[in-house]
Each structure stands twice: as structure tokens, then as C-alpha cells.
Amino acid sequence: MGYRVGVDIGGSFTDFAVLNEQTNQIHTLKVLSRPDQPGSEILTGLAQLEQRDGIAPRQIDYFTHGTTVGINAVIQRRGVKLALFATEGFCDVLELARLKIPHIHDLFSRRPEPLISRDQVFAIKERTDRNGAVLQDVDHDSVLAGIAGARAAGCQGIVVALLHSYRNRHNEAAVKAIINDQAPELLTSCSADIWPIIREYERTITATINAYVQPMVIHYLESFEHALNTMGVTPPPRITKSNGGVMGVEQAKSECVQMVLSGTASGVMGASFLASACGFDKILSLDIGGTSADVAVIIDGQVAQGNGEIIGDFPIYIPSVAVTSVGQGGGSLAWIDNQGVLHMGPDSAGSLPGPVCFQRGGTQPTATDAFAACGMIGHGDLGYNAVRVDVAAARAAWQPLAETLGIPVEETAETAIQLAISSMYSDTSGLLSRFGLDPREFWFLAFGGAGPMMGCFLARELNMKGVIVPPTPGVLSALGGLVADIRNDFIRTLYSDLDALLADKLATEAEALSLRARGWLSDQHGGAMPFTLHYSADMRYRGQSFEIEVMLEESWLAQANVSALHDAFDRQHKQLFGHCDASAPVQIINLRLVIASPTPKPTLNRLAVASGPVAVAQQTRAWIDGAEHQVDVVLRASLRAGHQLTGPVIIAQDDCTTCVPPHMQVLVDEFGNLLITPREAH
């Protein structure tokens, strides 16, 4: 009997989901993360699984995990110091970006400081033209001067992003060879190796984020591998990718940007699987951990994909789940600025020291401490008994801020909660607008350690249909990694008119991508595996500045069916913008291919039907919506299908706490999900 293990390592907790391949049942576990000792949480979790459930490491035949180490580093700007080697005359690429302010309705909005400051950008004398012809070979002395400057600045890595390298990477490779020879201690990322796309800023910022997190990701992955070897887990681990698939560790080390949204994508894939299995057609996944709140769109079980997703202050231009990440989580720190204004985040307490109420050395209050101070959590242990919530410590931590603001502790803590919700509201509204969605038609599927705690308050502000809290919301991201398919993306920039000249090479380009994809699947995972191929193209009308992604039939490419490609683009353009022009010339900028190989999926258990009323474990007093309320505390384990509750109510379980405010009600469905809706809706 074998087991398939999915693990999600977050800033505060590490979650385990284990699939018994014989019974198709799921075991779950949650332990504290150890960013100070990466990999030790794996040792702890595997040891507990063996002790509690009899699952020995040698019985594990598939191991995958997602992590937020990359995204947390970018959000909190805690990556390594980098230098950028750019083509002479194009050194302002990160400063200029796209000349957009982050918030167009805020006249005081400022673009973020680049991850690489201008004094650490060095000009390389070389030139490749737009067709890929090398006009000037790399000047050796300019590279040496750049290396000397990078060393003098104390840089730990170098990003090489040269003009038109997506067409021909020869000069970038030459620069990297010189760096490897003269400064092998400096990790080097070439933009054309990371993601060879047209447009200099997009390619450069993607390579920059890759290099920014690479040293810590490599250290983390090596510690992770060592922990697995120590415990006797023999199958090579797989890492969840930003696109919702999985890849091998070696690819993850070199293409770190592909796993920046690893933990986030795991959660979205878990939400997608659950939504499909339970029959929910319109979902916004709401994954709130210790550092960030991540929201994604899921319609009919399909996760919205995108490019240019915003991570902290910056976009990354790789295929990924279309997700909005906000620097607000359960561990987000509260602080007061010089003008006496209260703020929340983006810095987080993580798991060490963690929220003050977790009694692990934290002294600065967090969002979790705000809920504890208001009396909404602290009615049972969390993290599968890993954490005991100290409400008195949380209140004491808020006291100095309350005195500074001149208001009671409860009001200070609730204001902090409202600030966090407001920040989430702003970015989630933007995501809904981007896809043209009506929030009244969508459920929030709330998970992560803080998702059920904060989900109802955000849903109420957005006027959502309701909130779904799955049976084990704290470990849904681990389940997502377990059910994620093996998947990879490939791209080829064509930048060509859709005409007879392109038709002659379409089949050749498509077949070349197919060969690369099948070779990758064989190299990464070995043996013959079933797979599917999905082609798409980034297309636009000639003269447009940007393009849209259009799904393609493989037969259109094999038969060079230009007319079918044109019609598909027109349909997509009309769907998005309400108009199209069948007579206008069209261009294909990029040809894309996704290869996917399916993995086994678990069967969901159905909950026994309720035979009696809801059992109230205790009653407490909680500060909600500016007033004190008497609140029932219910244990999740005591609930059965058909049970109904009326807010305000607190539902406690091993991996999280669900907080239901007044004027909302709860129904337990046949799968054990909590369906929380506004009371007025019934």
C-alpha cells in the first residue's frame, strides 16, 4: 500500500495532505514552519504522520509540495542584492518600466523602487537587431567592468538582459560565460533562459525576480531534499509551479520564477478540485495565510490563467494562475506612522516569532492578535494542537497602540481588521473588474489558516453570494499540490503577420514545440506517461500595442489553416472587447504550448446527516461590528449535513477558526462544507 503526499510550506504553518492509494482517502496534518531551519518542518510532519497514522516514509511513492518562500521574499522585499547587465543605452529599463502609476485614481501614487537600483545597472557594449542578427559581439572589457562594479556594490547575483535576446541568445550566453569564468561565486540569470519573450521590460523584470529569490530558494530546496533523504523518502520530490502544474527540483532551482506562485497555485488548484467535486460553478478562491491574501477566479472548475500577474509591487510574465496577491495575512504586523496613522502589513511576523498570541516570542501585534483581542479566536488550540492562543497576551500587545490612538483595545483591534479587509477589498475588486465579473454571482471559497477567520468580513464588503469553508480549510493548499497535474509551458516568439509566409512554417514551429514538450516530460518524470497538448497564440491586429491569448486547435497548425486562426482571434477579440474586424490584418506574436499529464484524484467523503440540533461547546463574548455580542462557540467536528447556525457564531476546528459575523447564517452541506450566506438572502 502506497501513499501520495502533498505539502504546502507557508510562512507560519506547514500543511500535509496524504492520499492512501488503496482506499483513496485523505489524511491531513499541520505543523509550525521553521524558516530558520528549512526542512525541519518536513521531519516533524513525517514523524507525526508515522506516529499518529502509521504512515512510514518508506511507504511514500509520490511527494509534491508548494511553498510561499518566493512570493514572501518579493512581497516583503527580502531577496538578495543584484546587479543588472543591460545593453548600452538601455540601462533604464527597470526604472522606466511601463511608465504607469500603480493606482490611476490616486494622484499621489508612486511607482515602486526597482528591485535593482540604478547604480547597480551596468552597460554592456553589444548589439543584436530585431531579427536576431548579431551586429556587435560582446565587449569583454565592459563585462569585466560590470563584474567589478557588482562586486564593489556587494551584489550576490547578476541578471543579464540584453536587447532582442528573445530572438538570439548568443550575446547573453557570451556574457554569462565571462561571468562564470571571472566571478563563479555570482549566480547569473539570463533573461532569454528564464522566459524568452518579446518586450524588454517584461523579460527583464521576470529574470530579475528569478534572480532575486534564487539563492534562498536553492538553499530552501536543498534543505528540503536533505530532510526527505534523512527520513527515507525515496521518490524524487516535485514542486508546484505558478501555472498550477508540478516540476522537478532541479528545474525549480534554475527557474525559480516558475515557483514564485508555487504555494498560491497549490491553493487555487485545491480550490478548483473541490469546487468541481462539490458542484460549485462560480468561485473566487480566497487563500489567506500568514503573509498574504491570494484571490483567483475559478469558473466551471477551470482556473483563470494569465501573464503579468502582480507579485507585491511587480509583475511577472510567465504562465500562471491569474491571482491577486495582497500583502495582508494573519501574521501582518500593525504599526503607527509618524503622523499617528495605524497601518497593517505588508511585513509579517511569519511563524517565528509569529503573532503575539501564539507565545513564540512575538511582540508586535498582528491581524491574528486583533481577532484574539476581539474575542473571535482563542477558544481552542490551533494547528493540530501546535499552538495555544493566549488572548491576554494579544490584548496586552494592542494596549500601547490603543493608548497612542486614544481608543479602547477592542476598537483598535477592530480598526486593524478593517484596514486589512479594506486592502483586500481594493485588490479583489480590481480582479473582478479585470474579468468583468459580478461578485453577487460568486462564492468565496475561503481557506488557509486565516481565510475562514477573515473571509466573511471581506465577502460582506464585496456583496458576494456567500462563503464556502471546506472541511479542512487549513490544509487545502497541500491537497492542491497533491491533485495538480504534471504540467509545463513552452513558448516561441514568431512576431509575424498571419499570412501565407507564416503558414509555411506554422506546422514546423508547432512540431518543434511539441518535441521540446515531450522531451521535457520524459526527462523530468521518466517512462511513458499519458499527456495532452494545448496550443495557444498571443495575437493582435496589426498596429495594436498588446495582444490577447487565443486557444488553437492542433489541426489548424498542422494544416496551416490561416483562416481558422484568424476567425478564432476575431471571436476572442469580440468576446473581450465587444467588436472585431474580420478584414483587418492579424499578427501572431508568440506561439505557446502546454503539456499536461494527469495525476490520481481522491474521492470526497460525504458527511452523515444531522439527527439532532447543533451542540454548542461554550458561549463567549466577542467584539464585532463596533459592539459586544454573546457568541456561540461550536466545534466543527460536531457538525453534520443539514445543520444550520445563525451568526454571530464561532466555529472552531484543528486547523483554523471560522468567524461568522451578525446577519449571516451557516448551512452544512453533504460534503461537510460550511455555506455561509447573508441572512437577508433567505
Salt bridges, closest charged atoms under 4 A:
ASP15 OD1 - LYS30 NZ 2.77
GLU21 OE2 - ARG4 NH1 3.96
ASP36 OD2 - ARG34 NH2 2.67
ASP53 OD2 - ARG52 NH2 2.75
ASP92 OD1 - ARG118 NE 2.63
GLU172 OE2 - ARG203 NH1 3.74
GLU185 OE2 - ARG151 NE 3.01
ASP193 OD1 - ARG169 NH1 3.02
GLU200 OE1 - ARG203 NH2 2.43
GLU202 OE1 - ARG98 NH2 3.00
GLU225 OE1 - LYS253 NZ 3.08
GLU250 OE2 - LYS253 NZ 3.42
GLU309 OE2 - ARG434 NH2 2.72
ASP313 OD2 - ARG77 NH1 3.76
ASP337 OD2 - HIS343 NE2 2.76
ASP381 OD2 - ARG388 NH2 3.42
GLU410 OE2 - ARG395 NH1 2.92
ASP438 OD2 - ARG440 NH2 2.87
GLU441 OE1 - LYS282 NZ 2.84
ASP485 OD1 - LYS601 NZ 3.00
ASP497 OD2 - ARG542 NH2 2.95
GLU509 OE1 - ARG492 NE 3.40
GLU511 OE2 - ARG518 NH2 2.95
ASP538 OD2 - ARG592 NE 2.87
GLU547 OE2 - ARG199 NH1 2.73
GLU547 OE1 - ARG540 NH1 3.59
ASP570 OD2 - HIS566 ND1 3.01
ASP625 OD2 - ARG460 NH1 2.88
GLU628 OE1 - ARG621 NH2 3.51
GLU670 OE1 - ARG606 NE 2.98
